[in-house]
Amino acid sequence: MKKTLGLVHTSATLVPVFQQLCAQYLPHINVFNIVDDSLIKQVITRGELQPDTARRVVNYANSAESAGADFIMFTCSSIGAAVETAATLTQVPVLRVDQPMADKAVSIGKKIGVIATLPTTLAPTSDLVKRRAAVAGKSIEIKSVLCEGAFDALMGGNPTLHDQMVAAALKELSNEVDVIVLAQASMARVVDTLSDTEKKVPILASPPIAMEYLATLL
């Protein structure tokens, strides 16, 4: 009998991204999507993840389980803390999309760069990397970089400016660290615009790494 993966998104733009990745990495798995962009909008407006939003995240995990998911993954890093809580309250495994990426970064180097366009994503991702390093028993250094204004440019209909700002930050950060972690999946496309000489260190994006990880489990 086919396994079923439930994906919970805070942006509809991520549905086709993960649809393609599922076809590539999990061709024999049933997949369904739950989308609610009010979750991330609430976090951004408030500047942090608050209890009532976290409770809704837990409810979505329960909904996915009730819908028949054998495994659940949340594709947004900003709600990561609530996802970890949800994992303790469901009967099926629940994964935050950035955990496999954090584990890979820790395995690659000691100096780890974390880059984001939202402060609400930068802090949770940096915290996750620190905790996964502790689990691995490894001492690391983290350099966190916020591309201020890039997210506003993207939401304001200027993706070119967003990509230019992120690319510039990536080039600068690559001179200071062993590996770079992208805190948001929306930044991944910028990596493809960089030349091999500009990508001086590995630059990790969570979606493909998470799907590789799920393929080993499912």
Sequence and secondary structure as in RCSB ss.txt:
>XXXX:A:sequence
MKKTLGLVHTSATLVPVFQQLCAQYLPHINVFNIVDDSLIKQVITRGELQPDTARRVVNYANSAESAGADFIMFT
CSSIGAAVETAATLTQVPVLRVDQPMADKAVSIGKKIGVIATLPTTLAPTSDLVKRRAAVAGKSIEIKSVLCEGA
FDALMGGNPTLHDQMVAAALKELSNEVDVIVLAQASMARVVDTLSDTEKKVPILASPPIAMEYLATLL
>XXXX:A:secstr
   EEEEEES TTHHHHHHHHHHHH TTSEEEEEE THHHHHHHHHTS  HHHHHHHHHHHHHHHHTT SEEEE 
 STTHHHHHHHHTSSSS EEETTHHHHHHHHHH SEEEEEES HHHHHHHHHHHHHHHHHHT   EEEEEE TTH
HHHHHTT HHHHHHHHHHHHHHHTTT SEEEESSGGGHHHHTTS TTT  S EE HHHHHHHHHHHH 
